[in-house]
C-alpha cells in the first residue's frame, strides 16, 4: 500500500483514497463541496 502511494505520488494517492468516501468526509479540501457558513459560525 505504501509502495503504491510512493509510486503514484502522495497527492494522487490521497485523491484515490478520497474517492472511496462521501465528499463531506474527504481529506483533500479541493474535492469537498463548498459549504456556505451560516451566521454565527
N, CA, C and O atoms as a Tripos MOL2 file, in Angstrom:
@<TRIPOS>MOLECULE
protein
  164   163    41     0     0
PROTEIN
NO_CHARGES

@<TRIPOS>ATOM
      1 N           0.8260   -1.1870    0.0000 N.3       1 UNK1
      2 CA          0.0000    0.0000    0.0000 C.3       1 UNK1
      3 C           0.8770    1.2600    0.0000 C.2       1 UNK1
      4 O           0.6510    2.1660   -0.8020 O.2       1 UNK1
      5 N           1.8600    1.3240    0.8780 N.am      2 UNK2
      6 CA          2.7500    2.4810    0.9220 C.3       2 UNK2
      7 C           3.5650    2.5880   -0.3580 C.2       2 UNK2
      8 O           3.8080    3.6860   -0.8590 O.2       2 UNK2
      9 N           3.9840    1.4460   -0.8840 N.am      3 UNK3
     10 CA          4.7440    1.4560   -2.1390 C.3       3 UNK3
     11 C           3.9230    2.0530   -3.2770 C.2       3 UNK3
     12 O           4.4490    2.7960   -4.1060 O.2       3 UNK3
     13 N           2.6190    1.7220   -3.3140 N.am      4 UNK4
     14 CA          1.7430    2.2790   -4.3450 C.3       4 UNK4
     15 C           1.6500    3.7970   -4.2160 C.2       4 UNK4
     16 O           1.6820    4.5170   -5.2140 O.2       4 UNK4
     17 N           1.5340    4.2760   -2.9750 N.am      5 UNK5
     18 CA          1.4380    5.7180   -2.7430 C.3       5 UNK5
     19 C           2.7100    6.4250   -3.1890 C.2       5 UNK5
     20 O           2.6520    7.5080   -3.7710 O.2       5 UNK5
     21 N           3.8420    5.8200   -2.9200 N.am      6 UNK6
     22 CA          5.1180    6.4260   -3.3030 C.3       6 UNK6
     23 C           5.2650    6.4560   -4.8210 C.2       6 UNK6
     24 O           5.7430    7.4410   -5.3830 O.2       6 UNK6
     25 N           4.8580    5.3850   -5.4760 N.am      7 UNK7
     26 CA          4.9910    5.3100   -6.9360 C.3       7 UNK7
     27 C           4.1150    6.3310   -7.6510 C.2       7 UNK7
     28 O           4.5660    6.9690   -8.6020 O.2       7 UNK7
     29 N           2.8770    6.4960   -7.2100 N.am      8 UNK8
     30 CA          1.9660    7.4000   -7.9170 C.3       8 UNK8
     31 C           2.0100    8.8260   -7.3810 C.2       8 UNK8
     32 O           1.4020    9.7200   -7.9720 O.2       8 UNK8
     33 N           2.7000    9.0540   -6.2980 N.am      9 UNK9
     34 CA          2.7780   10.3920   -5.7020 C.3       9 UNK9
     35 C           1.7450   10.5250   -4.5980 C.2       9 UNK9
     36 O           0.6570    9.9540   -4.6820 O.2       9 UNK9
     37 N           2.0830   11.2690   -3.5800 N.am     10 UNK10
     38 CA          1.2110   11.3890   -2.4170 C.3      10 UNK10
     39 C          -0.1220   12.0390   -2.7600 C.2      10 UNK10
     40 O          -1.1680   11.5730   -2.3080 O.2      10 UNK10
     41 N          -0.1000   13.1050   -3.5500 N.am     11 UNK11
     42 CA         -1.3400   13.7890   -3.9150 C.3      11 UNK11
     43 C          -2.3120   12.8800   -4.6410 C.2      11 UNK11
     44 O          -3.5070   12.8810   -4.3460 O.2      11 UNK11
     45 N          -1.8110   12.1110   -5.5800 N.am     12 UNK12
     46 CA         -2.6590   11.1810   -6.3280 C.3      12 UNK12
     47 C          -3.1800   10.0740   -5.4180 C.2      12 UNK12
     48 O          -4.3150    9.6240   -5.5750 O.2      12 UNK12
     49 N          -2.3580    9.6350   -4.4700 N.am     13 UNK13
     50 CA         -2.7830    8.5900   -3.5400 C.3      13 UNK13
     51 C          -3.9170    9.0870   -2.6490 C.2      13 UNK13
     52 O          -4.8600    8.3460   -2.3730 O.2      13 UNK13
     53 N          -3.8290   10.3400   -2.1960 N.am     14 UNK14
     54 CA         -4.8840   10.9170   -1.3520 C.3      14 UNK14
     55 C          -6.1790   11.0370   -2.1430 C.2      14 UNK14
     56 O          -7.2480   10.7060   -1.6290 O.2      14 UNK14
     57 N          -6.0990   11.5060   -3.3880 N.am     15 UNK15
     58 CA         -7.2980   11.6340   -4.2160 C.3      15 UNK15
     59 C          -7.9340   10.2770   -4.4750 C.2      15 UNK15
     60 O          -9.1590   10.1530   -4.4560 O.2      15 UNK15
     61 N          -7.1150    9.2590   -4.7180 N.am     16 UNK16
     62 CA         -7.6260    7.9170   -4.9420 C.3      16 UNK16
     63 C          -8.3280    7.4030   -3.6900 C.2      16 UNK16
     64 O          -9.4080    6.8180   -3.7780 O.2      16 UNK16
     65 N          -7.7250    7.6150   -2.5390 N.am     17 UNK17
     66 CA         -8.3100    7.1760   -1.2680 C.3      17 UNK17
     67 C          -9.5980    7.9420   -0.9860 C.2      17 UNK17
     68 O         -10.5810    7.3610   -0.5240 O.2      17 UNK17
     69 N          -9.5950    9.2460   -1.2620 N.am     18 UNK18
     70 CA        -10.7710   10.0810   -1.0370 C.3      18 UNK18
     71 C         -11.9680    9.6220   -1.8560 C.2      18 UNK18
     72 O         -13.1060    9.7450   -1.4020 O.2      18 UNK18
     73 N         -11.7370    9.1030   -3.0350 N.am     19 UNK19
     74 CA        -12.8420    8.7180   -3.9180 C.3      19 UNK19
     75 C         -13.6860    7.5920   -3.3370 C.2      19 UNK19
     76 O         -14.7760    7.3190   -3.8380 O.2      19 UNK19
     77 N         -13.2080    6.9480   -2.3090 N.am     20 UNK20
     78 CA        -13.9500    5.8520   -1.6680 C.3      20 UNK20
     79 C         -14.9890    6.3440   -0.6690 C.2      20 UNK20
     80 O         -15.8030    5.5540   -0.1910 O.2      20 UNK20
     81 N         -14.9750    7.6280   -0.3470 N.am     21 UNK21
     82 CA        -15.8310    8.1730    0.7020 C.3      21 UNK21
     83 C         -16.7180    9.2900    0.1700 C.2      21 UNK21
     84 O         -16.4390    9.8540   -0.8890 O.2      21 UNK21
     85 N         -17.8030    9.6200    0.9090 N.am     22 UNK22
     86 CA        -18.6510   10.7470    0.5060 C.3      22 UNK22
     87 C         -17.8570   12.0530    0.5450 C.2      22 UNK22
     88 O         -16.8880   12.1540    1.2980 O.2      22 UNK22
     89 N         -18.2410   13.0440   -0.2410 N.am     23 UNK23
     90 CA        -17.4860   14.2940   -0.3220 C.3      23 UNK23
     91 C         -17.2490   14.9800    1.0250 C.2      23 UNK23
     92 O         -16.1960   15.5850    1.2260 O.2      23 UNK23
     93 N         -18.2050   14.8970    1.9450 N.am     24 UNK24
     94 CA        -18.0700   15.5780    3.2340 C.3      24 UNK24
     95 C         -16.9420   14.9960    4.0730 C.2      24 UNK24
     96 O         -16.4060   15.6830    4.9420 O.2      24 UNK24
     97 N         -16.5750   13.7550    3.8310 N.am     25 UNK25
     98 CA        -15.5650   13.0610    4.6380 C.3      25 UNK25
     99 C         -14.1800   13.1160    4.0140 C.2      25 UNK25
    100 O         -13.2240   12.6240    4.6130 O.2      25 UNK25
    101 N         -14.0450   13.6890    2.8500 N.am     26 UNK26
    102 CA        -12.7790   13.6250    2.1170 C.3      26 UNK26
    103 C         -11.6830   14.4570    2.7670 C.2      26 UNK26
    104 O         -11.9450   15.4930    3.3780 O.2      26 UNK26
    105 N         -10.4520   13.9810    2.6230 N.am     27 UNK27
    106 CA         -9.2980   14.6470    3.2150 C.3      27 UNK27
    107 C          -8.8770   15.8770    2.4310 C.2      27 UNK27
    108 O          -8.5220   16.9020    3.0120 O.2      27 UNK27
    109 N          -8.9180   15.7720    1.1180 N.am     28 UNK28
    110 CA         -8.4480   16.8870    0.2980 C.3      28 UNK28
    111 C          -9.5330   17.9580    0.2030 C.2      28 UNK28
    112 O         -10.6710   17.6640   -0.1630 O.2      28 UNK28
    113 N          -9.1840   19.1730    0.5280 N.am     29 UNK29
    114 CA        -10.1500   20.2660    0.5380 C.3      29 UNK29
    115 C         -10.6910   20.5460   -0.8580 C.2      29 UNK29
    116 O         -11.8400   20.9600   -1.0120 O.2      29 UNK29
    117 N          -9.8690   20.3230   -1.8640 N.am     30 UNK30
    118 CA        -10.2710   20.6140   -3.2390 C.3      30 UNK30
    119 C         -11.4670   19.7640   -3.6760 C.2      30 UNK30
    120 O         -12.2800   20.2170   -4.4810 O.2      30 UNK30
    121 N         -11.5830   18.5550   -3.1630 N.am     31 UNK31
    122 CA        -12.6550   17.6620   -3.5880 C.3      31 UNK31
    123 C         -13.8850   17.7290   -2.6940 C.2      31 UNK31
    124 O         -14.8630   17.0240   -2.9420 O.2      31 UNK31
    125 N         -13.8540   18.5640   -1.6580 N.am     32 UNK32
    126 CA        -15.0270   18.7420   -0.8010 C.3      32 UNK32
    127 C         -15.9590   19.7570   -1.4450 C.2      32 UNK32
    128 O         -15.5000   20.6810   -2.1180 O.2      32 UNK32
    129 N         -17.2760   19.5930   -1.2440 N.am     33 UNK33
    130 CA        -18.1970   20.6040   -1.7670 C.3      33 UNK33
    131 C         -18.0480   21.8970   -0.9700 C.2      33 UNK33
    132 O         -17.7350   21.8630    0.2200 O.2      33 UNK33
    133 N         -18.2720   23.0350   -1.6260 N.am     34 UNK34
    134 CA        -18.2170   24.3100   -0.9130 C.3      34 UNK34
    135 C         -19.4100   24.4010    0.0120 C.2      34 UNK34
    136 O         -20.5370   24.0780   -0.3610 O.2      34 UNK34
    137 N         -19.1400   24.8470    1.2250 N.am     35 UNK35
    138 CA        -20.2000   24.9720    2.2120 C.3      35 UNK35
    139 C         -20.2480   26.4210    2.6580 C.2      35 UNK35
    140 O         -19.2640   26.9720    3.1510 O.2      35 UNK35
    141 N         -21.4010   27.0190    2.4760 N.am     36 UNK36
    142 CA        -21.5390   28.4050    2.9110 C.3      36 UNK36
    143 C         -21.7130   28.4220    4.4220 C.2      36 UNK36
    144 O         -22.4560   27.6190    4.9880 O.2      36 UNK36
    145 N         -21.0160   29.3490    5.0590 N.am     37 UNK37
    146 CA        -21.1090   29.4630    6.5130 C.3      37 UNK37
    147 C         -22.4190   30.1360    6.8930 C.2      37 UNK37
    148 O         -22.8680   31.0830    6.2470 O.2      37 UNK37
    149 N         -23.0150   29.6210    7.9560 N.am     38 UNK38
    150 CA        -24.2180   30.2340    8.4880 C.3      38 UNK38
    151 C         -23.8120   31.3670    9.4210 C.2      38 UNK38
    152 O         -22.6790   31.4210    9.9010 O.2      38 UNK38
    153 N         -24.7370   32.2520    9.6640 N.am     39 UNK39
    154 CA        -24.4640   33.3730   10.5510 C.3      39 UNK39
    155 C         -24.1010   32.8480   11.9360 C.2      39 UNK39
    156 O         -24.8090   32.0060   12.4860 O.2      39 UNK39
    157 N         -23.0060   33.3400   12.4970 N.am     40 UNK40
    158 CA        -22.5840   32.9110   13.8260 C.3      40 UNK40
    159 C         -21.5200   31.8330   13.8150 C.2      40 UNK40
    160 O         -21.0400   31.4540   14.8830 O.2      40 UNK40
    161 N         -21.1280   31.3190   12.6520 N.am     41 UNK41
    162 CA        -20.0840   30.2800   12.5770 C.3      41 UNK41
    163 C         -18.7310   30.9060   12.4080 C.2      41 UNK41
    164 O         -17.7280   30.1960   12.3260 O.2      41 UNK41
@<TRIPOS>BOND
     1     1     2 1
     2     2     3 1
     3     3     4 2
     4     3     5 am
     5     5     6 1
     6     6     7 1
     7     7     8 2
     8     7     9 am
     9     9    10 1
    10    10    11 1
    11    11    12 2
    12    11    13 am
    13    13    14 1
    14    14    15 1
    15    15    16 2
    16    15    17 am
    17    17    18 1
    18    18    19 1
    19    19    20 2
    20    19    21 am
    21    21    22 1
    22    22    23 1
    23    23    24 2
    24    23    25 am
    25    25    26 1
    26    26    27 1
    27    27    28 2
    28    27    29 am
    29    29    30 1
    30    30    31 1
    31    31    32 2
    32    31    33 am
    33    33    34 1
    34    34    35 1
    35    35    36 2
    36    35    37 am
    37    37    38 1
    38    38    39 1
    39    39    40 2
    40    39    41 am
    41    41    42 1
    42    42    43 1
    43    43    44 2
    44    43    45 am
    45    45    46 1
    46    46    47 1
    47    47    48 2
    48    47    49 am
    49    49    50 1
    50    50    51 1
    51    51    52 2
    52    51    53 am
    53    53    54 1
    54    54    55 1
    55    55    56 2
    56    55    57 am
    57    57    58 1
    58    58    59 1
    59    59    60 2
    60    59    61 am
    61    61    62 1
    62    62    63 1
    63    63    64 2
    64    63    65 am
    65    65    66 1
    66    66    67 1
    67    67    68 2
    68    67    69 am
    69    69    70 1
    70    70    71 1
    71    71    72 2
    72    71    73 am
    73    73    74 1
    74    74    75 1
    75    75    76 2
    76    75    77 am
    77    77    78 1
    78    78    79 1
    79    79    80 2
    80    79    81 am
    81    81    82 1
    82    82    83 1
    83    83    84 2
    84    83    85 am
    85    85    86 1
    86    86    87 1
    87    87    88 2
    88    87    89 am
    89    89    90 1
    90    90    91 1
    91    91    92 2
    92    91    93 am
    93    93    94 1
    94    94    95 1
    95    95    96 2
    96    95    97 am
    97    97    98 1
    98    98    99 1
    99    99   100 2
   100    99   101 am
   101   101   102 1
   102   102   103 1
   103   103   104 2
   104   103   105 am
   105   105   106 1
   106   106   107 1
   107   107   108 2
   108   107   109 am
   109   109   110 1
   110   110   111 1
   111   111   112 2
   112   111   113 am
   113   113   114 1
   114   114   115 1
   115   115   116 2
   116   115   117 am
   117   117   118 1
   118   118   119 1
   119   119   120 2
   120   119   121 am
   121   121   122 1
   122   122   123 1
   123   123   124 2
   124   123   125 am
   125   125   126 1
   126   126   127 1
   127   127   128 2
   128   127   129 am
   129   129   130 1
   130   130   131 1
   131   131   132 2
   132   131   133 am
   133   133   134 1
   134   134   135 1
   135   135   136 2
   136   135   137 am
   137   137   138 1
   138   138   139 1
   139   139   140 2
   140   139   141 am
   141   141   142 1
   142   142   143 1
   143   143   144 2
   144   143   145 am
   145   145   146 1
   146   146   147 1
   147   147   148 2
   148   147   149 am
   149   149   150 1
   150   150   151 1
   151   151   152 2
   152   151   153 am
   153   153   154 1
   154   154   155 1
   155   155   156 2
   156   155   157 am
   157   157   158 1
   158   158   159 1
   159   159   160 2
   160   159   161 am
   161   161   162 1
   162   162   163 1
   163   163   164 2
@<TRIPOS>SUBSTRUCTURE
     1 UNK1         2 RESIDUE 1 A UNK
     2 UNK2         6 RESIDUE 1 A UNK
     3 UNK3        10 RESIDUE 1 A UNK
     4 UNK4        14 RESIDUE 1 A UNK
     5 UNK5        18 RESIDUE 1 A UNK
     6 UNK6        22 RESIDUE 1 A UNK
     7 UNK7        26 RESIDUE 1 A UNK
     8 UNK8        30 RESIDUE 1 A UNK
     9 UNK9        34 RESIDUE 1 A UNK
    10 UNK10       38 RESIDUE 1 A UNK
    11 UNK11       42 RESIDUE 1 A UNK
    12 UNK12       46 RESIDUE 1 A UNK
    13 UNK13       50 RESIDUE 1 A UNK
    14 UNK14       54 RESIDUE 1 A UNK
    15 UNK15       58 RESIDUE 1 A UNK
    16 UNK16       62 RESIDUE 1 A UNK
    17 UNK17       66 RESIDUE 1 A UNK
    18 UNK18       70 RESIDUE 1 A UNK
    19 UNK19       74 RESIDUE 1 A UNK
    20 UNK20       78 RESIDUE 1 A UNK
    21 UNK21       82 RESIDUE 1 A UNK
    22 UNK22       86 RESIDUE 1 A UNK
    23 UNK23       90 RESIDUE 1 A UNK
    24 UNK24       94 RESIDUE 1 A UNK
    25 UNK25       98 RESIDUE 1 A UNK
    26 UNK26      102 RESIDUE 1 A UNK
    27 UNK27      106 RESIDUE 1 A UNK
    28 UNK28      110 RESIDUE 1 A UNK
    29 UNK29      114 RESIDUE 1 A UNK
    30 UNK30      118 RESIDUE 1 A UNK
    31 UNK31      122 RESIDUE 1 A UNK
    32 UNK32      126 RESIDUE 1 A UNK
    33 UNK33      130 RESIDUE 1 A UNK
    34 UNK34      134 RESIDUE 1 A UNK
    35 UNK35      138 RESIDUE 1 A UNK
    36 UNK36      142 RESIDUE 1 A UNK
    37 UNK37      146 RESIDUE 1 A UNK
    38 UNK38      150 RESIDUE 1 A UNK
    39 UNK39      154 RESIDUE 1 A UNK
    40 UNK40      158 RESIDUE 1 A UNK
    41 UNK41      162 RESIDUE 1 A UNK
